């Protein structure tokens, strides 16, 4: 399945509430597996939220940093 992916990385710097945000198109049958492959080799804890419209949000906690991956079907 083809998705538009929005990848948000929380900024941990004091007094800076901005986030790094990346947009891309990806093809995957399993968004969780895609995130595991992207963060390979690190201790990662995933939480997944699946919506009725087919979109999938994967929250990844990795080395004290929270990242959000929003997969929207194209």
CHARMM internal coordinates of N, CA and C (Angstrom, degrees):
IC EDIT
DIST 1 N 1 CA 1.4493
DIST 1 CA 1 C 1.5300
ANGL 1 N 1 CA 1 C 108.52
DIST 1 C 2 N 1.3157
ANGL 1 CA 1 C 2 N 115.90
DIHE 1 N 1 CA 1 C 2 N 145.92
DIST 2 N 2 CA 1.4604
ANGL 1 C 2 N 2 CA 120.49
DIHE 1 CA 1 C 2 N 2 CA -179.04
DIST 2 CA 2 C 1.5332
ANGL 2 N 2 CA 2 C 109.60
DIHE 1 C 2 N 2 CA 2 C -102.05
DIST 2 C 3 N 1.3333
ANGL 2 CA 2 C 3 N 114.96
DIHE 2 N 2 CA 2 C 3 N 134.80
DIST 3 N 3 CA 1.4677
ANGL 2 C 3 N 3 CA 121.45
DIHE 2 CA 2 C 3 N 3 CA -177.33
DIST 3 CA 3 C 1.5244
ANGL 3 N 3 CA 3 C 110.36
DIHE 2 C 3 N 3 CA 3 C -130.27
DIST 3 C 4 N 1.3400
ANGL 3 CA 3 C 4 N 115.21
DIHE 3 N 3 CA 3 C 4 N 151.77
DIST 4 N 4 CA 1.4560
ANGL 3 C 4 N 4 CA 120.82
DIHE 3 CA 3 C 4 N 4 CA 161.33
DIST 4 CA 4 C 1.5238
ANGL 4 N 4 CA 4 C 104.45
DIHE 3 C 4 N 4 CA 4 C -89.12
DIST 4 C 5 N 1.3174
ANGL 4 CA 4 C 5 N 116.98
DIHE 4 N 4 CA 4 C 5 N 129.55
DIST 5 N 5 CA 1.4592
ANGL 4 C 5 N 5 CA 121.88
DIHE 4 CA 4 C 5 N 5 CA -177.84
DIST 5 CA 5 C 1.5219
ANGL 5 N 5 CA 5 C 109.94
DIHE 4 C 5 N 5 CA 5 C -112.44
DIST 5 C 6 N 1.3250
ANGL 5 CA 5 C 6 N 115.60
DIHE 5 N 5 CA 5 C 6 N 126.61
DIST 6 N 6 CA 1.4652
ANGL 5 C 6 N 6 CA 122.06
DIHE 5 CA 5 C 6 N 6 CA 171.59
DIST 6 CA 6 C 1.5260
ANGL 6 N 6 CA 6 C 105.34
DIHE 5 C 6 N 6 CA 6 C -109.57
DIST 6 C 7 N 1.3243
ANGL 6 CA 6 C 7 N 116.75
DIHE 6 N 6 CA 6 C 7 N 120.75
DIST 7 N 7 CA 1.4650
ANGL 6 C 7 N 7 CA 123.08
DIHE 6 CA 6 C 7 N 7 CA -177.96
DIST 7 CA 7 C 1.5216
ANGL 7 N 7 CA 7 C 107.61
DIHE 6 C 7 N 7 CA 7 C -113.68
DIST 7 C 8 N 1.3333
ANGL 7 CA 7 C 8 N 116.54
DIHE 7 N 7 CA 7 C 8 N 113.56
DIST 8 N 8 CA 1.4631
ANGL 7 C 8 N 8 CA 121.94
DIHE 7 CA 7 C 8 N 8 CA 179.40
DIST 8 CA 8 C 1.5212
ANGL 8 N 8 CA 8 C 109.55
DIHE 7 C 8 N 8 CA 8 C -108.04
DIST 8 C 9 N 1.3293
ANGL 8 CA 8 C 9 N 116.13
DIHE 8 N 8 CA 8 C 9 N 132.10
DIST 9 N 9 CA 1.4583
ANGL 8 C 9 N 9 CA 121.78
DIHE 8 CA 8 C 9 N 9 CA 177.36
DIST 9 CA 9 C 1.5223
ANGL 9 N 9 CA 9 C 107.71
DIHE 8 C 9 N 9 CA 9 C -117.59
DIST 9 C 10 N 1.3141
ANGL 9 CA 9 C 10 N 115.39
DIHE 9 N 9 CA 9 C 10 N 121.12
DIST 10 N 10 CA 1.4704
ANGL 9 C 10 N 10 CA 122.07
DIHE 9 CA 9 C 10 N 10 CA 179.75
DIST 10 CA 10 C 1.5226
ANGL 10 N 10 CA 10 C 109.71
DIHE 9 C 10 N 10 CA 10 C -64.91
DIST 10 C 11 N 1.3360
ANGL 10 CA 10 C 11 N 116.41
DIHE 10 N 10 CA 10 C 11 N 138.55
DIST 11 N 11 CA 1.4559
ANGL 10 C 11 N 11 CA 121.67
DIHE 10 CA 10 C 11 N 11 CA 177.86
DIST 11 CA 11 C 1.5230
ANGL 11 N 11 CA 11 C 108.42
DIHE 10 C 11 N 11 CA 11 C -94.49
DIST 11 C 12 N 1.3201
ANGL 11 CA 11 C 12 N 117.14
DIHE 11 N 11 CA 11 C 12 N 122.63
DIST 12 N 12 CA 1.4596
ANGL 11 C 12 N 12 CA 121.64
DIHE 11 CA 11 C 12 N 12 CA -178.08
DIST 12 CA 12 C 1.5260
ANGL 12 N 12 CA 12 C 114.28
DIHE 11 C 12 N 12 CA 12 C -92.79
DIST 12 C 13 N 1.3238
ANGL 12 CA 12 C 13 N 117.24
DIHE 12 N 12 CA 12 C 13 N 0.28
DIST 13 N 13 CA 1.4577
ANGL 12 C 13 N 13 CA 120.25
DIHE 12 CA 12 C 13 N 13 CA -179.15
DIST 13 CA 13 C 1.5302
ANGL 13 N 13 CA 13 C 110.27
DIHE 12 C 13 N 13 CA 13 C -68.65
DIST 13 C 14 N 1.3334
ANGL 13 CA 13 C 14 N 117.94
DIHE 13 N 13 CA 13 C 14 N 134.93
DIST 14 N 14 CA 1.4668
ANGL 13 C 14 N 14 CA 120.55
DIHE 13 CA 13 C 14 N 14 CA 178.80
DIST 14 CA 14 C 1.5337
ANGL 14 N 14 CA 14 C 110.94
DIHE 13 C 14 N 14 CA 14 C -59.45
DIST 14 C 15 N 1.3250
ANGL 14 CA 14 C 15 N 116.04
DIHE 14 N 14 CA 14 C 15 N 144.77
DIST 15 N 15 CA 1.4708
ANGL 14 C 15 N 15 CA 123.32
DIHE 14 CA 14 C 15 N 15 CA 177.55
DIST 15 CA 15 C 1.5220
ANGL 15 N 15 CA 15 C 114.19
DIHE 14 C 15 N 15 CA 15 C 62.57
DIST 15 C 16 N 1.3268
ANGL 15 CA 15 C 16 N 117.49
DIHE 15 N 15 CA 15 C 16 N 17.15
DIST 16 N 16 CA 1.4646
ANGL 15 C 16 N 16 CA 120.99
DIHE 15 CA 15 C 16 N 16 CA 177.52
DIST 16 CA 16 C 1.5232
ANGL 16 N 16 CA 16 C 108.23
DIHE 15 C 16 N 16 CA 16 C -129.56
DIST 16 C 17 N 1.3156
ANGL 16 CA 16 C 17 N 117.20
DIHE 16 N 16 CA 16 C 17 N 104.61
DIST 17 N 17 CA 1.4604
ANGL 16 C 17 N 17 CA 121.66
DIHE 16 CA 16 C 17 N 17 CA -177.38
DIST 17 CA 17 C 1.5234
ANGL 17 N 17 CA 17 C 112.96
DIHE 16 C 17 N 17 CA 17 C -93.96
DIST 17 C 18 N 1.3126
ANGL 17 CA 17 C 18 N 117.99
DIHE 17 N 17 CA 17 C 18 N 4.50
DIST 18 N 18 CA 1.4655
ANGL 17 C 18 N 18 CA 121.77
DIHE 17 CA 17 C 18 N 18 CA 179.85
DIST 18 CA 18 C 1.5259
ANGL 18 N 18 CA 18 C 110.22
DIHE 17 C 18 N 18 CA 18 C -71.64
DIST 18 C 19 N 1.3098
ANGL 18 CA 18 C 19 N 115.41
DIHE 18 N 18 CA 18 C 19 N 158.75
DIST 19 N 19 CA 1.4626
ANGL 18 C 19 N 19 CA 121.58
DIHE 18 CA 18 C 19 N 19 CA 177.19
DIST 19 CA 19 C 1.5126
ANGL 19 N 19 CA 19 C 108.85
DIHE 18 C 19 N 19 CA 19 C -124.44
DIST 19 C 20 N 1.3218
ANGL 19 CA 19 C 20 N 115.92
DIHE 19 N 19 CA 19 C 20 N 153.64
DIST 20 N 20 CA 1.4505
ANGL 19 C 20 N 20 CA 120.71
DIHE 19 CA 19 C 20 N 20 CA 170.06
DIST 20 CA 20 C 1.5232
ANGL 20 N 20 CA 20 C 106.03
DIHE 19 C 20 N 20 CA 20 C -85.34
DIST 20 C 21 N 1.3339
ANGL 20 CA 20 C 21 N 117.46
DIHE 20 N 20 CA 20 C 21 N 128.92
DIST 21 N 21 CA 1.4520
ANGL 20 C 21 N 21 CA 121.98
DIHE 20 CA 20 C 21 N 21 CA -178.54
DIST 21 CA 21 C 1.5232
ANGL 21 N 21 CA 21 C 108.78
DIHE 20 C 21 N 21 CA 21 C -129.30
DIST 21 C 22 N 1.3433
ANGL 21 CA 21 C 22 N 115.33
DIHE 21 N 21 CA 21 C 22 N 128.88
DIST 22 N 22 CA 1.4587
ANGL 21 C 22 N 22 CA 122.19
DIHE 21 CA 21 C 22 N 22 CA -178.84
DIST 22 CA 22 C 1.5238
ANGL 22 N 22 CA 22 C 109.10
DIHE 21 C 22 N 22 CA 22 C -123.78
DIST 22 C 23 N 1.3291
ANGL 22 CA 22 C 23 N 117.32
DIHE 22 N 22 CA 22 C 23 N 140.26
DIST 23 N 23 CA 1.4585
ANGL 22 C 23 N 23 CA 123.60
DIHE 22 CA 22 C 23 N 23 CA 178.40
DIST 23 CA 23 C 1.5263
ANGL 23 N 23 CA 23 C 109.02
DIHE 22 C 23 N 23 CA 23 C -118.15
DIST 23 C 24 N 1.3270
ANGL 23 CA 23 C 24 N 116.50
DIHE 23 N 23 CA 23 C 24 N 136.18
DIST 24 N 24 CA 1.4548
ANGL 23 C 24 N 24 CA 120.47
DIHE 23 CA 23 C 24 N 24 CA 176.73
DIST 24 CA 24 C 1.5186
ANGL 24 N 24 CA 24 C 109.15
DIHE 23 C 24 N 24 CA 24 C -158.84
DIST 24 C 25 N 1.3265
ANGL 24 CA 24 C 25 N 116.46
DIHE 24 N 24 CA 24 C 25 N 166.79
DIST 25 N 25 CA 1.4592
ANGL 24 C 25 N 25 CA 121.54
DIHE 24 CA 24 C 25 N 25 CA 173.30
DIST 25 CA 25 C 1.5162
ANGL 25 N 25 CA 25 C 107.59
DIHE 24 C 25 N 25 CA 25 C -108.31
DIST 25 C 26 N 1.3389
ANGL 25 CA 25 C 26 N 116.30
DIHE 25 N 25 CA 25 C 26 N 134.78
DIST 26 N 26 CA 1.4633
ANGL 25 C 26 N 26 CA 120.94
DIHE 25 CA 25 C 26 N 26 CA -179.20
DIST 26 CA 26 C 1.5206
ANGL 26 N 26 CA 26 C 109.32
DIHE 25 C 26 N 26 CA 26 C -133.50
DIST 26 C 27 N 1.3169
ANGL 26 CA 26 C 27 N 115.17
DIHE 26 N 26 CA 26 C 27 N 156.63
DIST 27 N 27 CA 1.4567
ANGL 26 C 27 N 27 CA 121.60
DIHE 26 CA 26 C 27 N 27 CA 174.75
DIST 27 CA 27 C 1.5219
ANGL 27 N 27 CA 27 C 107.85
DIHE 26 C 27 N 27 CA 27 C -119.91
DIST 27 C 28 N 1.3288
ANGL 27 CA 27 C 28 N 116.34
DIHE 27 N 27 CA 27 C 28 N 120.36
DIST 28 N 28 CA 1.4558
ANGL 27 C 28 N 28 CA 121.27
DIHE 27 CA 27 C 28 N 28 CA -179.59
DIST 28 CA 28 C 1.5246
ANGL 28 N 28 CA 28 C 109.03
DIHE 27 C 28 N 28 CA 28 C -157.41
DIST 28 C 29 N 1.3069
ANGL 28 CA 28 C 29 N 116.11
DIHE 28 N 28 CA 28 C 29 N 149.59
DIST 29 N 29 CA 1.4586
ANGL 28 C 29 N 29 CA 121.15
DIHE 28 CA 28 C 29 N 29 CA 174.29
DIST 29 CA 29 C 1.5221
ANGL 29 N 29 CA 29 C 110.92
DIHE 28 C 29 N 29 CA 29 C -91.25
DIST 29 C 30 N 1.3440
ANGL 29 CA 29 C 30 N 116.85
DIHE 29 N 29 CA 29 C 30 N -17.57
DIST 30 N 30 CA 1.4579
ANGL 29 C 30 N 30 CA 121.09
DIHE 29 CA 29 C 30 N 30 CA -175.66
DIST 30 CA 30 C 1.5269
ANGL 30 N 30 CA 30 C 110.22
DIHE 29 C 30 N 30 CA 30 C -139.18
DIST 30 C 31 N 1.3437
ANGL 30 CA 30 C 31 N 118.00
DIHE 30 N 30 CA 30 C 31 N 98.17
DIST 31 N 31 CA 1.4677
ANGL 30 C 31 N 31 CA 120.65
DIHE 30 CA 30 C 31 N 31 CA -179.18
DIST 31 CA 31 C 1.5294
ANGL 31 N 31 CA 31 C 113.63
DIHE 30 C 31 N 31 CA 31 C -56.09
DIST 31 C 32 N 1.3383
ANGL 31 CA 31 C 32 N 118.34
DIHE 31 N 31 CA 31 C 32 N -37.79
DIST 32 N 32 CA 1.4689
ANGL 31 C 32 N 32 CA 120.12
DIHE 31 CA 31 C 32 N 32 CA 178.50
DIST 32 CA 32 C 1.5202
ANGL 32 N 32 CA 32 C 111.07
DIHE 31 C 32 N 32 CA 32 C -61.98
DIST 32 C 33 N 1.3264
ANGL 32 CA 32 C 33 N 116.47
DIHE 32 N 32 CA 32 C 33 N -43.83
DIST 33 N 33 CA 1.4654
ANGL 32 C 33 N 33 CA 120.49
DIHE 32 CA 32 C 33 N 33 CA 178.75
DIST 33 CA 33 C 1.5325
ANGL 33 N 33 CA 33 C 110.43
DIHE 32 C 33 N 33 CA 33 C -63.70
DIST 33 C 34 N 1.3385
ANGL 33 CA 33 C 34 N 116.97
DIHE 33 N 33 CA 33 C 34 N -38.69
DIST 34 N 34 CA 1.4620
ANGL 33 C 34 N 34 CA 120.86
DIHE 33 CA 33 C 34 N 34 CA 177.79
DIST 34 CA 34 C 1.5319
ANGL 34 N 34 CA 34 C 110.10
DIHE 33 C 34 N 34 CA 34 C -58.34
DIST 34 C 35 N 1.3470
ANGL 34 CA 34 C 35 N 116.68
DIHE 34 N 34 CA 34 C 35 N -45.37
DIST 35 N 35 CA 1.4652
ANGL 34 C 35 N 35 CA 121.00
DIHE 34 CA 34 C 35 N 35 CA -179.62
DIST 35 CA 35 C 1.5305
ANGL 35 N 35 CA 35 C 110.03
DIHE 34 C 35 N 35 CA 35 C -65.90
DIST 35 C 36 N 1.3393
ANGL 35 CA 35 C 36 N 117.15
DIHE 35 N 35 CA 35 C 36 N -42.79
DIST 36 N 36 CA 1.4759
ANGL 35 C 36 N 36 CA 119.87
DIHE 35 CA 35 C 36 N 36 CA 178.07
DIST 36 CA 36 C 1.5301
ANGL 36 N 36 CA 36 C 111.28
DIHE 35 C 36 N 36 CA 36 C -59.38
DIST 36 C 37 N 1.3200
ANGL 36 CA 36 C 37 N 117.25
DIHE 36 N 36 CA 36 C 37 N -40.52
DIST 37 N 37 CA 1.4678
ANGL 36 C 37 N 37 CA 120.91
DIHE 36 CA 36 C 37 N 37 CA 178.76
DIST 37 CA 37 C 1.5285
ANGL 37 N 37 CA 37 C 111.11
DIHE 36 C 37 N 37 CA 37 C -67.51
DIST 37 C 38 N 1.3339
ANGL 37 CA 37 C 38 N 116.37
DIHE 37 N 37 CA 37 C 38 N -38.78
DIST 38 N 38 CA 1.4713
ANGL 37 C 38 N 38 CA 120.71
DIHE 37 CA 37 C 38 N 38 CA -179.44
DIST 38 CA 38 C 1.5291
ANGL 38 N 38 CA 38 C 111.15
DIHE 37 C 38 N 38 CA 38 C -66.73
DIST 38 C 39 N 1.3346
ANGL 38 CA 38 C 39 N 117.02
DIHE 38 N 38 CA 38 C 39 N -34.93
DIST 39 N 39 CA 1.4628
ANGL 38 C 39 N 39 CA 121.75
DIHE 38 CA 38 C 39 N 39 CA -178.36
DIST 39 CA 39 C 1.5276
ANGL 39 N 39 CA 39 C 110.93
DIHE 38 C 39 N 39 CA 39 C -104.76
DIST 39 C 40 N 1.2976
ANGL 39 CA 39 C 40 N 116.93
DIHE 39 N 39 CA 39 C 40 N 27.20
DIST 40 N 40 CA 1.4649
ANGL 39 C 40 N 40 CA 123.71
DIHE 39 CA 39 C 40 N 40 CA -176.39
DIST 40 CA 40 C 1.5258
ANGL 40 N 40 CA 40 C 112.01
DIHE 39 C 40 N 40 CA 40 C -55.08
DIST 40 C 41 N 1.3280
ANGL 40 CA 40 C 41 N 114.69
DIHE 40 N 40 CA 40 C 41 N 141.46
DIST 41 N 41 CA 1.4531
ANGL 40 C 41 N 41 CA 120.76
DIHE 40 CA 40 C 41 N 41 CA 175.34
DIST 41 CA 41 C 1.5138
ANGL 41 N 41 CA 41 C 114.04
DIHE 40 C 41 N 41 CA 41 C 85.85
DIST 41 C 42 N 1.3174
ANGL 41 CA 41 C 42 N 117.16
DIHE 41 N 41 CA 41 C 42 N 0.79
DIST 42 N 42 CA 1.4596
ANGL 41 C 42 N 42 CA 120.67
DIHE 41 CA 41 C 42 N 42 CA -179.67
DIST 42 CA 42 C 1.5231
ANGL 42 N 42 CA 42 C 108.87
DIHE 41 C 42 N 42 CA 42 C -117.00
DIST 42 C 43 N 1.3083
ANGL 42 CA 42 C 43 N 116.95
DIHE 42 N 42 CA 42 C 43 N 156.24
DIST 43 N 43 CA 1.4524
ANGL 42 C 43 N 43 CA 121.55
DIHE 42 CA 42 C 43 N 43 CA 175.98
DIST 43 CA 43 C 1.5316
ANGL 43 N 43 CA 43 C 107.85
DIHE 42 C 43 N 43 CA 43 C -75.64
DIST 43 C 44 N 1.3215
ANGL 43 CA 43 C 44 N 116.45
DIHE 43 N 43 CA 43 C 44 N 111.07
DIST 44 N 44 CA 1.4598
ANGL 43 C 44 N 44 CA 121.32
DIHE 43 CA 43 C 44 N 44 CA -172.70
DIST 44 CA 44 C 1.5249
ANGL 44 N 44 CA 44 C 110.36
DIHE 43 C 44 N 44 CA 44 C -125.41
DIST 44 C 45 N 1.3344
ANGL 44 CA 44 C 45 N 115.90
DIHE 44 N 44 CA 44 C 45 N 135.24
DIST 45 N 45 CA 1.4501
ANGL 44 C 45 N 45 CA 122.04
DIHE 44 CA 44 C 45 N 45 CA 174.08
DIST 45 CA 45 C 1.5242
ANGL 45 N 45 CA 45 C 107.29
DIHE 44 C 45 N 45 CA 45 C -116.53
DIST 45 C 46 N 1.3478
ANGL 45 CA 45 C 46 N 117.19
DIHE 45 N 45 CA 45 C 46 N 123.45
DIST 46 N 46 CA 1.4559
ANGL 45 C 46 N 46 CA 121.33
DIHE 45 CA 45 C 46 N 46 CA -176.07
DIST 46 CA 46 C 1.5211
ANGL 46 N 46 CA 46 C 111.85
DIHE 45 C 46 N 46 CA 46 C -110.41
DIST 46 C 47 N 1.3346
ANGL 46 CA 46 C 47 N 115.26
DIHE 46 N 46 CA 46 C 47 N 144.29
DIST 47 N 47 CA 1.4518
ANGL 46 C 47 N 47 CA 123.33
DIHE 46 CA 46 C 47 N 47 CA 170.44
DIST 47 CA 47 C 1.5191
ANGL 47 N 47 CA 47 C 106.08
DIHE 46 C 47 N 47 CA 47 C -129.74
DIST 47 C 48 N 1.3414
ANGL 47 CA 47 C 48 N 116.69
DIHE 47 N 47 CA 47 C 48 N 132.46
DIST 48 N 48 CA 1.4579
ANGL 47 C 48 N 48 CA 120.45
DIHE 47 CA 47 C 48 N 48 CA -174.69
DIST 48 CA 48 C 1.5229
ANGL 48 N 48 CA 48 C 111.27
DIHE 47 C 48 N 48 CA 48 C -120.52
DIST 48 C 49 N 1.3305
ANGL 48 CA 48 C 49 N 115.26
DIHE 48 N 48 CA 48 C 49 N 138.63
DIST 49 N 49 CA 1.4567
ANGL 48 C 49 N 49 CA 122.64
DIHE 48 CA 48 C 49 N 49 CA 176.58
DIST 49 CA 49 C 1.5280
ANGL 49 N 49 CA 49 C 107.62
DIHE 48 C 49 N 49 CA 49 C -124.18
DIST 49 C 50 N 1.3357
ANGL 49 CA 49 C 50 N 116.49
DIHE 49 N 49 CA 49 C 50 N 114.34
DIST 50 N 50 CA 1.4714
ANGL 49 C 50 N 50 CA 121.66
DIHE 49 CA 49 C 50 N 50 CA 179.63
DIST 50 CA 50 C 1.5246
ANGL 50 N 50 CA 50 C 109.58
DIHE 49 C 50 N 50 CA 50 C -104.87
DIST 50 C 51 N 1.3341
ANGL 50 CA 50 C 51 N 115.64
DIHE 50 N 50 CA 50 C 51 N 132.10
DIST 51 N 51 CA 1.4701
ANGL 50 C 51 N 51 CA 121.46
DIHE 50 CA 50 C 51 N 51 CA -178.97
DIST 51 CA 51 C 1.5349
ANGL 51 N 51 CA 51 C 110.09
DIHE 50 C 51 N 51 CA 51 C -103.18
DIST 51 C 52 N 1.3238
ANGL 51 CA 51 C 52 N 115.95
DIHE 51 N 51 CA 51 C 52 N 160.89
DIST 52 N 52 CA 1.4652
ANGL 51 C 52 N 52 CA 121.65
DIHE 51 CA 51 C 52 N 52 CA 179.25
DIST 52 CA 52 C 1.5249
ANGL 52 N 52 CA 52 C 112.83
DIHE 51 C 52 N 52 CA 52 C -64.56
DIST 52 C 53 N 1.3387
ANGL 52 CA 52 C 53 N 117.67
DIHE 52 N 52 CA 52 C 53 N -25.65
DIST 53 N 53 CA 1.4644
ANGL 52 C 53 N 53 CA 120.58
DIHE 52 CA 52 C 53 N 53 CA -179.02
DIST 53 CA 53 C 1.5325
ANGL 53 N 53 CA 53 C 112.56
DIHE 52 C 53 N 53 CA 53 C -80.70
DIST 53 C 54 N 1.3502
ANGL 53 CA 53 C 54 N 117.89
DIHE 53 N 53 CA 53 C 54 N 2.88
DIST 54 N 54 CA 1.4602
ANGL 53 C 54 N 54 CA 121.84
DIHE 53 CA 53 C 54 N 54 CA 178.50
DIST 54 CA 54 C 1.5142
ANGL 54 N 54 CA 54 C 114.14
DIHE 53 C 54 N 54 CA 54 C 94.93
DIST 54 C 55 N 1.3306
ANGL 54 CA 54 C 55 N 117.58
DIHE 54 N 54 CA 54 C 55 N -7.25
DIST 55 N 55 CA 1.4614
ANGL 54 C 55 N 55 CA 119.19
DIHE 54 CA 54 C 55 N 55 CA 178.82
DIST 55 CA 55 C 1.5294
ANGL 55 N 55 CA 55 C 109.70
DIHE 54 C 55 N 55 CA 55 C -76.88
DIST 55 C 56 N 1.3201
ANGL 55 CA 55 C 56 N 114.65
DIHE 55 N 55 CA 55 C 56 N 150.12
DIST 56 N 56 CA 1.4635
ANGL 55 C 56 N 56 CA 121.81
DIHE 55 CA 55 C 56 N 56 CA -177.62
DIST 56 CA 56 C 1.5278
ANGL 56 N 56 CA 56 C 107.62
DIHE 55 C 56 N 56 CA 56 C -133.37
DIST 56 C 57 N 1.3427
ANGL 56 CA 56 C 57 N 116.23
DIHE 56 N 56 CA 56 C 57 N 129.48
DIST 57 N 57 CA 1.4607
ANGL 56 C 57 N 57 CA 120.78
DIHE 56 CA 56 C 57 N 57 CA 174.11
DIST 57 CA 57 C 1.5167
ANGL 57 N 57 CA 57 C 107.77
DIHE 56 C 57 N 57 CA 57 C -113.88
DIST 57 C 58 N 1.3430
ANGL 57 CA 57 C 58 N 115.78
DIHE 57 N 57 CA 57 C 58 N 125.33
DIST 58 N 58 CA 1.4561
ANGL 57 C 58 N 58 CA 121.50
DIHE 57 CA 57 C 58 N 58 CA 178.84
DIST 58 CA 58 C 1.5239
ANGL 58 N 58 CA 58 C 107.44
DIHE 57 C 58 N 58 CA 58 C -114.80
DIST 58 C 59 N 1.3360
ANGL 58 CA 58 C 59 N 115.62
DIHE 58 N 58 CA 58 C 59 N 122.41
DIST 59 N 59 CA 1.4578
ANGL 58 C 59 N 59 CA 122.32
DIHE 58 CA 58 C 59 N 59 CA 176.10
DIST 59 CA 59 C 1.5213
ANGL 59 N 59 CA 59 C 106.72
DIHE 58 C 59 N 59 CA 59 C -99.02
DIST 59 C 60 N 1.3259
ANGL 59 CA 59 C 60 N 117.16
DIHE 59 N 59 CA 59 C 60 N 127.15
DIST 60 N 60 CA 1.4579
ANGL 59 C 60 N 60 CA 121.75
DIHE 59 CA 59 C 60 N 60 CA -179.06
DIST 60 CA 60 C 1.5233
ANGL 60 N 60 CA 60 C 109.36
DIHE 59 C 60 N 60 CA 60 C -119.12
DIST 60 C 61 N 1.3257
ANGL 60 CA 60 C 61 N 115.58
DIHE 60 N 60 CA 60 C 61 N 125.26
DIST 61 N 61 CA 1.4534
ANGL 60 C 61 N 61 CA 121.28
DIHE 60 CA 60 C 61 N 61 CA 173.85
DIST 61 CA 61 C 1.5283
ANGL 61 N 61 CA 61 C 106.26
DIHE 60 C 61 N 61 CA 61 C -104.09
DIST 61 C 62 N 1.3195
ANGL 61 CA 61 C 62 N 115.56
DIHE 61 N 61 CA 61 C 62 N 117.36
DIST 62 N 62 CA 1.4660
ANGL 61 C 62 N 62 CA 120.87
DIHE 61 CA 61 C 62 N 62 CA -172.34
DIST 62 CA 62 C 1.5261
ANGL 62 N 62 CA 62 C 109.04
DIHE 61 C 62 N 62 CA 62 C -140.33
DIST 62 C 63 N 1.3322
ANGL 62 CA 62 C 63 N 116.53
DIHE 62 N 62 CA 62 C 63 N 114.93
DIST 63 N 63 CA 1.4643
ANGL 62 C 63 N 63 CA 121.44
DIHE 62 CA 62 C 63 N 63 CA 178.27
DIST 63 CA 63 C 1.5337
ANGL 63 N 63 CA 63 C 111.95
DIHE 62 C 63 N 63 CA 63 C 54.61
DIST 63 C 64 N 1.3374
ANGL 63 CA 63 C 64 N 117.56
DIHE 63 N 63 CA 63 C 64 N 40.44
DIST 64 N 64 CA 1.4557
ANGL 63 C 64 N 64 CA 121.68
DIHE 63 CA 63 C 64 N 64 CA 178.24
DIST 64 CA 64 C 1.5093
ANGL 64 N 64 CA 64 C 114.38
DIHE 63 C 64 N 64 CA 64 C 79.40
DIST 64 C 65 N 1.3145
ANGL 64 CA 64 C 65 N 117.91
DIHE 64 N 64 CA 64 C 65 N 2.58
DIST 65 N 65 CA 1.4615
ANGL 64 C 65 N 65 CA 122.94
DIHE 64 CA 64 C 65 N 65 CA -178.66
DIST 65 CA 65 C 1.5258
ANGL 65 N 65 CA 65 C 108.87
DIHE 64 C 65 N 65 CA 65 C -111.15
DIST 65 C 66 N 1.3334
ANGL 65 CA 65 C 66 N 116.78
DIHE 65 N 65 CA 65 C 66 N 132.86
DIST 66 N 66 CA 1.4576
ANGL 65 C 66 N 66 CA 120.92
DIHE 65 CA 65 C 66 N 66 CA 178.01
DIST 66 CA 66 C 1.5197
ANGL 66 N 66 CA 66 C 109.61
DIHE 65 C 66 N 66 CA 66 C -99.24
DIST 66 C 67 N 1.3381
ANGL 66 CA 66 C 67 N 115.20
DIHE 66 N 66 CA 66 C 67 N 130.46
DIST 67 N 67 CA 1.4532
ANGL 66 C 67 N 67 CA 121.51
DIHE 66 CA 66 C 67 N 67 CA 177.19
DIST 67 CA 67 C 1.5169
ANGL 67 N 67 CA 67 C 108.01
DIHE 66 C 67 N 67 CA 67 C -124.74
DIST 67 C 68 N 1.3336
ANGL 67 CA 67 C 68 N 116.31
DIHE 67 N 67 CA 67 C 68 N 146.66
DIST 68 N 68 CA 1.4528
ANGL 67 C 68 N 68 CA 121.14
DIHE 67 CA 67 C 68 N 68 CA 178.79
DIST 68 CA 68 C 1.5159
ANGL 68 N 68 CA 68 C 108.25
DIHE 67 C 68 N 68 CA 68 C -122.28
DIST 68 C 69 N 1.3354
ANGL 68 CA 68 C 69 N 115.82
DIHE 68 N 68 CA 68 C 69 N 131.13
DIST 69 N 69 CA 1.4678
ANGL 68 C 69 N 69 CA 123.46
DIHE 68 CA 68 C 69 N 69 CA 178.19
DIST 69 CA 69 C 1.5294
ANGL 69 N 69 CA 69 C 107.59
DIHE 68 C 69 N 69 CA 69 C -117.86
DIST 69 C 70 N 1.3212
ANGL 69 CA 69 C 70 N 117.47
DIHE 69 N 69 CA 69 C 70 N 114.04
DIST 70 N 70 CA 1.4584
ANGL 69 C 70 N 70 CA 122.02
DIHE 69 CA 69 C 70 N 70 CA -178.90
DIST 70 CA 70 C 1.5285
ANGL 70 N 70 CA 70 C 108.25
DIHE 69 C 70 N 70 CA 70 C -107.32
DIST 70 C 71 N 1.3360
ANGL 70 CA 70 C 71 N 116.10
DIHE 70 N 70 CA 70 C 71 N 113.48
DIST 71 N 71 CA 1.4612
ANGL 70 C 71 N 71 CA 123.20
DIHE 70 CA 70 C 71 N 71 CA -179.71
DIST 71 CA 71 C 1.5267
ANGL 71 N 71 CA 71 C 108.41
DIHE 70 C 71 N 71 CA 71 C -101.45
DIST 71 C 72 N 1.3371
ANGL 71 CA 71 C 72 N 117.82
DIHE 71 N 71 CA 71 C 72 N 118.31
DIST 72 N 72 CA 1.4597
ANGL 71 C 72 N 72 CA 122.17
DIHE 71 CA 71 C 72 N 72 CA 178.51
DIST 72 CA 72 C 1.5287
ANGL 72 N 72 CA 72 C 107.92
DIHE 71 C 72 N 72 CA 72 C -118.01
DIST 72 C 73 N 1.3429
ANGL 72 CA 72 C 73 N 118.32
DIHE 72 N 72 CA 72 C 73 N 123.62
DIST 73 N 73 CA 1.4669
ANGL 72 C 73 N 73 CA 120.51
DIHE 72 CA 72 C 73 N 73 CA -179.35
DIST 73 CA 73 C 1.5230
ANGL 73 N 73 CA 73 C 111.51
DIHE 72 C 73 N 73 CA 73 C -58.24
DIST 73 C 74 N 1.3166
ANGL 73 CA 73 C 74 N 114.86
DIHE 73 N 73 CA 73 C 74 N 141.77
DIST 74 N 74 CA 1.4721
ANGL 73 C 74 N 74 CA 120.53
DIHE 73 CA 73 C 74 N 74 CA 177.66
DIST 74 CA 74 C 1.5136
ANGL 74 N 74 CA 74 C 107.81
DIHE 73 C 74 N 74 CA 74 C -100.36
END
COOR INIT
IC SEED 1 N 1 CA 1 C
IC BUILD
